[in-house]
Amino acid sequence: MDEADIDVGSKFEEDMRNFLEDAHELLVLFTPWGLERPYVWTEIGAAWIRRIPIIVVLHGLTQKEFQSQPNAPVFLKKRNIIRLNDIDQYFGQLGMRVTAPGEN
């Protein structure tokens, strides 16, 4: 979510906290400017503490550029990082992990 999408006076932080409490995975889109967004790092930290999978998707960055960032945590540098053009691969794998309602 971009800052421009957040309404003035919204309870953005509370909504994000609630979403992160319920999440089973976190998909993070990293762009050159996204590396500087504090909320991105806050969300990643929350997901890491909860021990849920963090999927790193790159757009406008190579894996080498991302991994050479001094502020990128080591636990992200060692993950299976995908490019935005390969997102269908992730969605296919996600579809296999998700069960339809009523199936268990």
Secondary structure, 3 states (H helix, E strand, C coil): CCHHHCCCCCCHHHHHHHHHHHCCCEEEEECCCHHHCHHHHHHHHHHHHHCCCEEEEECCCCHHHHHCCCCCCHHHHCCCEEEHHHHHHHHHHHHHHCCCCCCC
